[in-house]
Amino acid sequence: MNKVILAVRLTKDIEVKYTQTGKAVARFILAVNRRVSKDKEKQQADFIPIIVWNKLAEVCSKYLTKGSQILVEGHLQTRDYMAQDGSKRYVTEVIAQELEFMGSKVIAGNEQLQNQEQNISQEEITQDTATDEEIPF
């Protein structure tokens, strides 16, 4: 079984790109806190690359900004590519299938707060898997 669930914060705003076949794809980095000792105060952050496809990518780009807290469910994927220097590089990333917005969203110039407890399922938005050739970065 290949399943990943992360409670994370976005490290920067999300930008959607489109493949040559017109599929929306967003790639972004999430920060996950990890305790390094029994002392609850000592933590380090891991930075996890996330890939989101189709309508879910567009929704993420529209509603999530740097610092947004989300719950991501997906699976790990490892792929390789040839670097410019000719060496083979490997990338491990999470392919998001479901997202839950956590925390609150500021609306109307910081005057109102609205709770964002929304589930977005990649399956409900009909995700198609894409090949490495379709990834625009």
DSSP file (Angstrom, degrees, kcal/mol; ACC not computed):
  #  RESIDUE AA STRUCTURE BP1 BP2  ACC     N-H-->O    O-->H-N    N-H-->O    O-->H-N    TCO  KAPPA ALPHA  PHI   PSI    X-CA   Y-CA   Z-CA
    1    1 A M              0   0    0      0, 0.0     2,-0.6     0, 0.0     0, 0.0   0.000 360.0 360.0 360.0 134.9    0.0    0.0    0.0
    2    2 A N        +     0   0    0      2,-0.0     2,-0.4    73,-0.0     0, 0.0  -0.880 360.0 143.7-121.9  95.3    1.3    3.4   -0.9
    3    3 A K        -     0   0    0     -2,-0.6     2,-0.4    72,-0.1    72,-0.2  -0.999  24.1-172.1-140.7 134.6   -0.5    6.1    1.0
    4    4 A V  E     -A   74   0A   0     70,-2.9    70,-2.4    -2,-0.4     2,-0.4  -0.988   2.8-175.3-128.1 134.1    0.7    9.4    2.5
    5    5 A I  E     +A   73   0A   0     -2,-0.4     2,-0.4    68,-0.2    68,-0.2  -0.991  12.7 176.4-129.6 123.8   -1.2   11.8    4.8
    6    6 A L  E     -A   72   0A   0     66,-2.6    66,-3.0    -2,-0.4     2,-0.6  -0.984  27.3-152.3-131.2 136.4    0.4   15.1    5.8
    7    7 A A  E     +A   71   0A   0     -2,-0.4    26,-0.3    64,-0.2     2,-0.2  -0.952  47.4 152.6-102.3 115.4   -0.7   18.1    7.8
    8    8 A V  E     -A   70   0A   0     62,-2.9    62,-2.4    -2,-0.6     2,-0.4  -0.785  44.5-125.2-141.8 172.0    1.3   20.9    6.3
    9    9 A R  E     -AB  69  31A   0     22,-1.6    22,-2.9    -2,-0.2    60,-0.2  -0.971  34.1-112.8-123.9 143.5    1.8   24.6    5.4
   10   10 A L  E     - B   0  30A   0     58,-2.1    57,-2.1    -2,-0.4    20,-0.2  -0.525  15.1-155.2 -73.8 139.1    2.5   26.0    2.0
   11   11 A T  S    S-     0   0    0     18,-1.9     2,-0.3     1,-0.2    -1,-0.1   0.646  74.9  -3.5 -90.1 -17.1    5.9   27.6    1.6
   12   12 A K  S    S-     0   0    0     17,-0.4    -1,-0.2    53,-0.1    55,-0.1  -0.974  91.8 -68.4-162.5 168.7    4.8   29.9   -1.3
   13   13 A D        -     0   0    0     -2,-0.3     2,-0.4    53,-0.1    52,-0.2  -0.239  54.9-111.6 -62.1 153.1    1.8   30.7   -3.5
   14   14 A I        -     0   0    0     50,-0.6     2,-0.5    46,-0.2    -1,-0.1  -0.723  26.4-163.3 -94.2 135.6    0.7   28.1   -6.0
   15   15 A E        -     0   0    0     -2,-0.4    12,-0.6    12,-0.3     2,-0.4  -0.975  10.4-144.7-118.4 129.2    1.1   28.5   -9.7
   16   16 A V  E     -C   26   0A   0     -2,-0.5     2,-0.3    10,-0.2    10,-0.2  -0.756  16.9-175.2 -93.4 136.9   -0.8   26.4  -12.2
   17   17 A K  E     -C   25   0A   0      8,-2.9     8,-2.7    -2,-0.4     2,-0.4  -0.801  16.8-131.9-119.9 167.7    0.8   25.4  -15.5
   18   18 A Y  E     -C   24   0A   0     -2,-0.3     6,-0.2     6,-0.2     2,-0.0  -0.968  12.1-131.0-126.5 139.4   -0.8   23.4  -18.3
   19   19 A T    >   -     0   0    0      4,-2.4     3,-1.8    -2,-0.4   116,-0.1  -0.225  38.7 -96.7 -75.4 172.8    0.6   20.5  -20.2
   20   20 A Q  T 3  S+     0   0    0      1,-0.3    -1,-0.1   114,-0.1   114,-0.1   0.762 128.0  54.2 -62.9 -24.1    0.6   20.4  -24.0
   21   21 A T  T 3  S-     0   0    0    113,-0.1    -1,-0.3     2,-0.1   113,-0.0   0.401 123.7-104.7 -91.1   3.1   -2.6   18.4  -23.9
   22   22 A G    <   +     0   0    0     -3,-1.8     2,-0.3     1,-0.3    -2,-0.1   0.553  69.1 146.8  90.6   8.9   -4.3   21.1  -21.7
   23   23 A K        -     0   0    0    111,-0.1    -4,-2.4     1,-0.0    -1,-0.3  -0.631  46.9-126.6 -80.3 134.5   -4.2   19.3  -18.3
   24   24 A A  E     +C   18   0A   0     -2,-0.3    30,-2.7    -6,-0.2     2,-0.3  -0.599  33.1 176.5 -78.3 138.5   -3.7   21.7  -15.3
   25   25 A V  E     -CD  17  53A   0     -8,-2.7    -8,-2.9    -2,-0.3     2,-0.4  -0.994  13.1-168.6-145.1 137.4   -0.8   20.8  -13.0
   26   26 A A  E     -CD  16  52A   0     26,-2.7    26,-2.5    -2,-0.3     2,-0.5  -0.991   1.2-169.7-126.2 135.5    0.5   22.5   -9.9
   27   27 A R  E     + D   0  51A   0    -12,-0.6   -12,-0.3    -2,-0.4     2,-0.3  -0.992  21.2 153.7-123.7 127.0    3.8   21.7   -8.2
   28   28 A F  E     - D   0  50A   0     22,-2.1    22,-3.1    -2,-0.5     2,-0.4  -0.948  38.6-114.2-148.9 167.6    4.6   23.2   -4.9
   29   29 A I  E     - D   0  49A   0     -2,-0.3   -18,-1.9    20,-0.2   -17,-0.4  -0.879  24.0-161.5-109.8 135.7    6.6   22.6   -1.7
   30   30 A L  E     -BD  10  48A   0     18,-2.5    18,-2.9    -2,-0.4     2,-0.5  -0.913  13.2-135.4-115.8 144.3    5.0   22.0    1.7
   31   31 A A  E     -BD   9  47A   0    -22,-2.9   -22,-1.6    -2,-0.4     2,-0.5  -0.865  20.0-172.2-100.5 128.7    6.7   22.3    5.1
   32   32 A V  E     - D   0  46A   0     14,-2.9    14,-3.1    -2,-0.5     2,-0.2  -0.982  19.7-131.4-121.7 125.9    6.1   19.6    7.6
   33   33 A N  E     - D   0  45A   0     -2,-0.5     2,-0.4   -26,-0.3    12,-0.2  -0.520  24.1-173.6 -76.3 143.3    7.3   19.9   11.2
   34   34 A R  E     - D   0  44A   0     10,-3.1    10,-3.1    -2,-0.2     2,-0.2  -0.993  23.1-126.8-139.0 128.3    9.2   16.9   12.7
   35   35 A R  E     - D   0  43A   0     -2,-0.4     8,-0.2     8,-0.2     5,-0.1  -0.546  16.0-167.2 -72.5 138.3   10.3   16.5   16.3
   36   36 A V        +     0   0    0      6,-1.7     2,-0.3     3,-0.3     7,-0.1   0.517  68.9  10.0-103.9  -8.4   14.0   15.8   16.6
   37   37 A S  S    S-     0   0    0      5,-0.7    -1,-0.1     2,-0.4     5,-0.1  -0.903  89.3 -87.0-153.4-178.7   14.0   14.7   20.2
   38   38 A K  S    S+     0   0    0     -2,-0.3     2,-0.6    -3,-0.1    -3,-0.0   0.719 100.3  96.9 -69.6 -19.6   11.7   13.9   23.1
   39   39 A D  S >  S-     0   0    0      1,-0.2     3,-1.2     2,-0.0    -2,-0.4  -0.615  71.2-149.7 -72.1 117.8   11.7   17.7   23.9
   40   40 A K  T 3  S+     0   0    0     -2,-0.6    -1,-0.2     1,-0.3    -2,-0.0   0.689  91.6  63.4 -64.9 -17.9    8.5   19.0   22.2
   41   41 A E  T 3  S+     0   0    0      1,-0.1     2,-0.8    -6,-0.0    -1,-0.3   0.763  85.0  80.9 -78.7 -25.0   10.2   22.4   21.6
   42   42 A K    <   +     0   0    0     -3,-1.2    -6,-1.7    -5,-0.1    -5,-0.7  -0.742  60.8 153.2 -90.3 110.1   12.9   21.0   19.3
   43   43 A Q  E     -D   35   0A   0     -2,-0.8     2,-0.3    -8,-0.2    -8,-0.2  -0.942  26.9-161.4-133.2 154.4   11.5   20.6   15.8
   44   44 A Q  E     -D   34   0A   0    -10,-3.1   -10,-3.1    -2,-0.3     2,-0.4  -0.898  21.3-123.8-126.1 161.3   12.8   20.7   12.3
   45   45 A A  E     -D   33   0A   0     -2,-0.3     2,-0.4   -12,-0.2   -12,-0.2  -0.895  12.9-156.4-108.9 136.9   10.9   21.1    9.0
   46   46 A D  E     -D   32   0A   0    -14,-3.1   -14,-2.9    -2,-0.4     2,-0.6  -0.880  13.9-141.6-102.5 143.4   10.9   18.7    6.1
   47   47 A F  E     -D   31   0A   0     -2,-0.4   -16,-0.2   -16,-0.2   -18,-0.0  -0.927  19.4-168.2-112.1 113.8   10.1   20.2    2.7
   48   48 A I  E     -D   30   0A   0    -18,-2.9   -18,-2.5    -2,-0.6     2,-0.3  -0.875  17.1-133.3-109.5 123.8    8.0   17.9    0.6
   49   49 A P  E     -D   29   0A   0      0, 0.0    45,-2.6     0, 0.0     2,-0.4  -0.593  25.4-165.2 -75.8 136.3    7.3   18.4   -3.1
   50   50 A I  E     -De  28  94A   0    -22,-3.1   -22,-2.1    -2,-0.3     2,-0.4  -0.952   9.8-159.4-124.0 139.8    3.6   17.9   -4.0
   51   51 A I  E     -De  27  95A   0     43,-2.7    45,-2.4    -2,-0.4     2,-0.4  -0.982  10.1-176.3-118.5 131.8    2.0   17.5   -7.4
   52   52 A V  E     -D   26   0A   0    -26,-2.5   -26,-2.7    -2,-0.4     2,-0.3  -0.991  10.2-154.9-128.8 136.7   -1.7   18.2   -8.0
   53   53 A W  E >>  -D   25   0A   0     43,-0.4     4,-0.8    -2,-0.4     3,-0.8  -0.726  41.9 -19.4-113.5 159.0   -3.5   17.6  -11.3
   54   54 A N  H >> S-     0   0    0    -30,-2.7     4,-1.5    -2,-0.3     3,-0.8  -0.068 119.9  -5.1  57.2-138.3   -6.6   19.0  -13.2
   55   55 A K  H 3> S+     0   0    0     70,-0.4     4,-2.5     1,-0.3    -1,-0.2   0.837 131.4  59.6 -61.3 -35.4   -9.4   20.8  -11.5
   56   56 A L  H <> S+     0   0    0     -3,-0.8     4,-2.4     1,-0.2    -1,-0.3   0.872 103.0  53.0 -62.0 -36.1   -7.9   20.3   -8.0
   57   57 A A  H <X S+     0   0    0     -4,-0.8     4,-2.1    -3,-0.8    -1,-0.2   0.912 110.4  47.1 -63.0 -43.0   -4.7   22.1   -9.2
   58   58 A E  H  X S+     0   0    0     -4,-1.5     4,-1.7     2,-0.2    -2,-0.2   0.886 111.6  50.3 -66.8 -39.2   -6.9   25.1  -10.3
   59   59 A V  H  X S+     0   0    0     -4,-2.5     4,-2.3     2,-0.2     5,-0.3   0.916 110.5  50.2 -64.6 -43.8   -8.8   25.1   -7.0
   60   60 A C  H  X S+     0   0    0     -4,-2.4     4,-2.4     1,-0.2   -46,-0.2   0.919 110.3  49.9 -59.8 -44.9   -5.6   25.0   -5.0
   61   61 A S  H  < S+     0   0    0     -4,-2.1    -1,-0.2     1,-0.2    -2,-0.2   0.857 113.8  46.1 -62.7 -35.9   -4.2   27.9   -7.0
   62   62 A K  H  < S+     0   0    0     -4,-1.7    -2,-0.2    -5,-0.2    -1,-0.2   0.882 125.7  24.9 -75.6 -39.6   -7.3   30.0   -6.5
   63   63 A Y  H  < S+     0   0    0     -4,-2.3     2,-0.4    -5,-0.1    -2,-0.2   0.611 105.5  75.5-108.5 -14.7   -7.8   29.4   -2.7
   64   64 A L     <  +     0   0    0     -4,-2.4   -50,-0.6    -5,-0.3     2,-0.3  -0.831  50.9 173.0-107.4 140.4   -4.4   28.6   -1.2
   65   65 A T    >   -     0   0    0     -2,-0.4     3,-2.6   -52,-0.2   -55,-0.3  -0.837  48.3 -58.0-132.7 171.4   -1.6   31.1   -0.5
   66   66 A K  T 3  S+     0   0    0     -2,-0.3   -55,-0.2     1,-0.3   -53,-0.1  -0.244 125.4  22.1 -51.1 131.0    1.7   31.0    1.3
   67   67 A G  T 3  S+     0   0    0    -57,-2.1    -1,-0.3     1,-0.3   -56,-0.1   0.254  85.7 144.5  92.4 -12.3    1.3   29.9    4.9
   68   68 A S    <   -     0   0    0     -3,-2.6   -58,-2.1   -59,-0.1     2,-0.5  -0.325  45.3-135.6 -60.1 140.3   -2.1   28.1    4.3
   69   69 A Q  E     +AF   9 102A   0     33,-0.5    33,-2.5   -60,-0.2     2,-0.3  -0.877  33.9 164.8-102.1 128.5   -2.5   25.0    6.4
   70   70 A I  E     -AF   8 101A   0    -62,-2.4   -62,-2.9    -2,-0.5     2,-0.5  -0.929  36.9-128.8-138.6 161.2   -3.8   22.0    4.6
   71   71 A L  E     -AF   7 100A   0     29,-2.5    29,-2.2    -2,-0.3     2,-0.4  -0.970  29.8-163.3-109.6 124.8   -4.2   18.2    5.0
   72   72 A V  E     -AF   6  99A   0    -66,-3.0   -66,-2.6    -2,-0.5     2,-0.4  -0.919  10.4-174.5-114.7 132.7   -2.9   16.3    2.0
   73   73 A E  E     +AF   5  98A   0     25,-2.7    24,-3.1    -2,-0.4    25,-2.3  -0.995  34.0 104.1-123.4 132.7   -3.7   12.7    1.2
   74   74 A G  E     -AF   4  96A   0    -70,-2.4   -70,-2.9    -2,-0.4     2,-0.3  -0.853  59.2 -79.4-170.9-154.2   -2.0   11.0   -1.7
   75   75 A H  E     - F   0  95A   0     20,-1.7    20,-3.1    -2,-0.2     2,-0.2  -0.957  36.2-107.7-135.2 155.2    0.7    8.6   -2.7
   76   76 A L  E     - F   0  94A   0     -2,-0.3     2,-0.4    18,-0.2    18,-0.2  -0.556  32.5-173.6 -79.6 143.3    4.5    8.7   -3.1
   77   77 A Q  E     - F   0  93A   0     16,-2.6    16,-2.7    -2,-0.2     2,-0.5  -0.998   8.6-161.9-137.9 134.2    6.0    8.6   -6.6
   78   78 A T  E     + F   0  92A   0     -2,-0.4     2,-0.3    14,-0.2    14,-0.2  -0.965  17.7 167.6-115.6 133.0    9.6    8.4   -7.5
   79   79 A R  E     - F   0  91A   0     12,-2.5    12,-2.9    -2,-0.5     2,-0.3  -0.911  19.6-142.1-136.6 164.7   10.8    9.4  -11.0
   80   80 A D  E     + F   0  90A   0     -2,-0.3     2,-0.3    10,-0.2    10,-0.2  -0.887  16.0 176.1-127.8 160.6   14.2   10.0  -12.6
   81   81 A Y  E     - F   0  89A   0      8,-2.2     8,-3.3    -2,-0.3     2,-0.6  -0.973  34.9-102.9-154.3 163.0   15.5   12.5  -15.2
   82   82 A M  E     - F   0  88A   0     -2,-0.3     6,-0.2     6,-0.2     5,-0.1  -0.825  35.7-141.2 -93.6 124.2   18.8   13.4  -16.8
   83   83 A A    >   -     0   0    0      4,-3.3     3,-2.1    -2,-0.6    -1,-0.0  -0.280  30.0-100.6 -75.8 167.7   20.3   16.6  -15.4
   84   84 A Q  T 3  S+     0   0    0      1,-0.3    -1,-0.1     2,-0.1    -2,-0.0   0.793 123.8  58.3 -61.2 -28.4   22.1   19.1  -17.7
   85   85 A D  T 3  S-     0   0    0      2,-0.1    -1,-0.3     1,-0.0     3,-0.1   0.431 121.6-107.3 -83.0   3.5   25.5   17.7  -16.6
   86   86 A G  S <  S+     0   0    0     -3,-2.1     2,-0.2     1,-0.3    -2,-0.1   0.390  77.4 130.4  90.9  -3.4   24.4   14.3  -17.9
   87   87 A S        -     0   0    0     -5,-0.1    -4,-3.3     1,-0.1     2,-0.5  -0.538  61.6-114.9 -85.4 152.1   23.9   12.7  -14.5
   88   88 A K  E     - F   0  82A   0     -6,-0.2     2,-0.3    -2,-0.2    -6,-0.2  -0.734  33.9-166.0 -86.9 128.5   20.8   10.8  -13.6
   89   89 A R  E     - F   0  81A   0     -8,-3.3    -8,-2.2    -2,-0.5     2,-0.4  -0.871   7.5-148.5-116.5 149.0   18.7   12.4  -10.8
   90   90 A Y  E     - F   0  80A   0     -2,-0.3     2,-0.4   -10,-0.2   -10,-0.2  -0.928   8.8-167.2-117.8 141.9   15.8   11.0   -8.8
   91   91 A V  E     - F   0  79A   0    -12,-2.9   -12,-2.5    -2,-0.4     2,-0.5  -0.996   4.6-163.5-129.0 130.5   12.9   12.9   -7.4
   92   92 A T  E     + F   0  78A   0     -2,-0.4     2,-0.3   -14,-0.2   -14,-0.2  -0.970  24.5 160.0-112.5 128.1   10.4   11.6   -4.8
   93   93 A E  E     - F   0  77A   0    -16,-2.7   -16,-2.6    -2,-0.5     2,-0.5  -0.925  39.6-110.3-143.1 164.1    7.2   13.6   -4.5
   94   94 A V  E     -eF  50  76A   0    -45,-2.6   -43,-2.7    -2,-0.3     2,-0.8  -0.869  19.5-149.0 -99.6 127.9    3.6   13.2   -3.3
   95   95 A I  E     -eF  51  75A   0    -20,-3.1   -20,-1.7    -2,-0.5     2,-0.2  -0.874  25.2-137.0 -93.7 109.5    0.8   13.0   -5.8
   96   96 A A  E     + F   0  74A   0    -45,-2.4   -43,-0.4    -2,-0.8   -22,-0.3  -0.464  33.8 167.6 -73.7 134.8   -2.1   14.6   -4.0
   97   97 A Q  E     +     0   0A   0    -24,-3.1    25,-4.4     1,-0.4    26,-0.4   0.637  70.0  20.2-113.9 -30.5   -5.5   12.9   -4.4
   98   98 A E  E     -GF 121  73A   0    -25,-2.3   -25,-2.7    23,-0.3    -1,-0.4  -0.995  62.5-169.9-140.9 146.7   -7.4   14.7   -1.6
   99   99 A L  E     -GF 120  72A   0     21,-2.5    21,-3.0    -2,-0.3     2,-0.4  -0.985   6.2-163.4-133.4 145.3   -7.0   18.0    0.2
  100  100 A E  E     -GF 119  71A   0    -29,-2.2   -29,-2.5    -2,-0.3     2,-0.3  -0.991  20.6-134.7-127.1 124.6   -8.6   19.5    3.2
  101  101 A F  E     - F   0  70A   0     17,-1.8    17,-0.3    -2,-0.4     2,-0.3  -0.611  28.6-171.0 -75.7 132.7   -8.3   23.2    3.9
  102  102 A M  E     + F   0  69A   0    -33,-2.5   -33,-0.5    -2,-0.3     2,-0.1  -0.786  43.3  20.5-120.1 164.5   -7.5   23.8    7.6
  103  103 A G  S    S-     0   0    0     -2,-0.3    13,-1.5   -35,-0.1     2,-0.3  -0.418  95.1 -55.0  79.4-154.0   -7.4   27.0    9.6
  104  104 A S  E     -H  115   0B   0     11,-0.2     2,-0.4    -2,-0.1    11,-0.2  -0.885  37.5-134.8-129.5 159.4   -9.1   30.2    8.6
  105  105 A K  E     -H  114   0B   0      9,-2.3     9,-1.9    -2,-0.3     2,-0.4  -0.931  19.0-129.9-115.3 134.7   -9.1   32.4    5.5
  106  106 A V  E     -H  113   0B   0     -2,-0.4     2,-0.3     7,-0.2     7,-0.2  -0.713  31.6-176.4 -85.1 130.4   -8.9   36.2    5.7
  107  107 A I  E  >> +H  112   0B   0      5,-2.3     5,-1.9    -2,-0.4     4,-0.8  -0.930  51.9  14.9-128.0 150.2  -11.6   37.9    3.6
  108  108 A A  T >45S-     0   0    0     -2,-0.3     3,-1.0     1,-0.2    -1,-0.2   0.946 132.2 -41.4  55.3  61.4  -12.4   41.5    2.8
  109  109 A G  T 345S-     0   0    0      1,-0.2    -1,-0.2    -3,-0.2    -2,-0.1   0.888 110.0 -55.6  59.9  46.6   -9.2   43.2    3.8
  110  110 A N  T 345S+     0   0    0      2,-0.2    -1,-0.2     1,-0.1    -2,-0.2   0.623 112.9 111.7  66.2  16.4   -8.6   41.3    7.0
  111  111 A E  T <<5S+     0   0    0     -3,-1.0     2,-0.4    -4,-0.8    -3,-0.2   0.807  72.9  36.5 -90.5 -30.9  -12.0   42.3    8.5
  112  112 A Q  E   < -H  107   0B   0     -5,-1.9    -5,-2.3     2,-0.0     2,-0.4  -0.927  63.8-151.6-125.3 147.6  -13.7   38.8    8.5
  113  113 A L  E     -H  106   0B   0     -2,-0.4     2,-0.4    -7,-0.2    -7,-0.2  -0.957  12.0-168.5-115.0 136.7  -12.5   35.3    9.1
  114  114 A Q  E     -H  105   0B   0     -9,-1.9    -9,-2.3    -2,-0.4     2,-0.2  -0.990  22.8-123.6-127.3 129.7  -14.2   32.4    7.5
  115  115 A N  E     -H  104   0B   0     -2,-0.4     2,-0.4   -11,-0.2   -11,-0.2  -0.507  17.8-156.3 -71.3 136.5  -13.5   28.8    8.5
  116  116 A Q        +     0   0    0    -13,-1.5     2,-1.5    -2,-0.2    -1,-0.1  -0.531  32.2 151.2-113.3  62.9  -12.4   26.6    5.5
  117  117 A E        +     0   0    0     -2,-0.4     2,-0.4   -17,-0.1   -15,-0.1  -0.523  28.1 143.0 -92.6  69.4  -13.3   23.1    6.5
  118  118 A Q        -     0   0    0     -2,-1.5   -17,-1.8   -17,-0.3     2,-0.5  -0.899  40.7-149.3-112.3 135.9  -13.7   21.9    2.9
  119  119 A N  E     -G  100   0A   0     -2,-0.4     2,-0.5   -19,-0.2   -19,-0.2  -0.887  10.7-169.9-100.2 134.2  -12.8   18.5    1.5
  120  120 A I  E     -G   99   0A   0    -21,-3.0   -21,-2.5    -2,-0.5     2,-0.5  -0.976   7.0-158.9-124.3 117.5  -11.7   18.4   -2.1
  121  121 A S  E  >  -G   98   0A   0     -2,-0.5     4,-1.2   -23,-0.2   -23,-0.3  -0.837  15.0-150.2-100.6 127.8  -11.4   14.9   -3.5
  122  122 A Q  T  4>S+     0   0    0    -25,-4.4     5,-0.6    -2,-0.5     3,-0.2   0.850 101.1  56.4 -60.7 -34.3   -9.2   14.4   -6.6
  123  123 A E  T >45S+     0   0    0    -26,-0.4     3,-1.1     1,-0.2    -1,-0.2   0.873 103.5  52.7 -67.8 -35.6  -11.5   11.5   -7.5
  124  124 A E  T 345S+     0   0    0      1,-0.3    -1,-0.2    -3,-0.2    -2,-0.2   0.786 110.1  48.8 -67.6 -26.7  -14.6   13.7   -7.4
  125  125 A I  T 3<5S-     0   0    0     -4,-1.2   -70,-0.4    -3,-0.2    -1,-0.3   0.335 117.1-117.0 -95.6   6.3  -12.8   16.1   -9.8
  126  126 A T  T < 5 -     0   0    0     -3,-1.1     2,-0.4     1,-0.1   -71,-0.2   0.988  33.2-157.1  55.2  81.0  -11.9   13.3  -12.1
  127  127 A Q      < -     0   0    0     -5,-0.6     2,-0.4   -73,-0.1    -1,-0.1  -0.695   4.3-157.7 -85.6 134.3   -8.1   13.2  -12.1
  128  128 A D        -     0   0    0     -2,-0.4     2,-0.2     0, 0.0   -74,-0.1  -0.898  23.0-119.7-103.7 141.7   -6.3   11.6  -15.1
  129  129 A T        -     0   0    0     -2,-0.4     2,-0.3   -76,-0.0     0, 0.0  -0.541  29.9-150.9 -77.8 150.1   -2.8   10.4  -14.5
  130  130 A A        -     0   0    0     -2,-0.2     2,-0.2     2,-0.0    -1,-0.0  -0.837   9.6-119.4-120.8 157.4   -0.1   12.0  -16.6
  131  131 A T    >>  -     0   0    0     -2,-0.3     3,-1.5     1,-0.1     4,-0.6  -0.493  32.8-105.2 -89.7 165.0    3.1   10.8  -17.9
  132  132 A D  G >4 S+     0   0    0      1,-0.3     3,-0.9     2,-0.2    -1,-0.1   0.814 119.0  63.4 -58.4 -30.5    6.5   12.4  -17.2
  133  133 A E  G 34 S+     0   0    0      1,-0.2    -1,-0.3     3,-0.1    -3,-0.0   0.758  98.9  55.3 -67.2 -23.0    6.6   13.9  -20.7
  134  134 A E  G <4 S+     0   0    0     -3,-1.5    -1,-0.2  -115,-0.1    -2,-0.2   0.640  79.8 102.9 -85.6 -14.1    3.5   15.9  -19.8
  135  135 A I    <<  -     0   0    0     -3,-0.9  -117,-0.0    -4,-0.6  -116,-0.0  -0.580  64.7-150.2 -72.9 122.6    5.0   17.6  -16.7
  136  136 A P              0   0    0      0, 0.0    -1,-0.1     0, 0.0  -118,-0.1   0.223 360.0 360.0 -84.1  17.3    5.9   21.1  -17.8
  137  137 A F              0   0    0   -120,-0.0    -2,-0.1     0, 0.0    -3,-0.0   0.347 360.0 360.0-146.8 360.0    8.8   21.5  -15.4
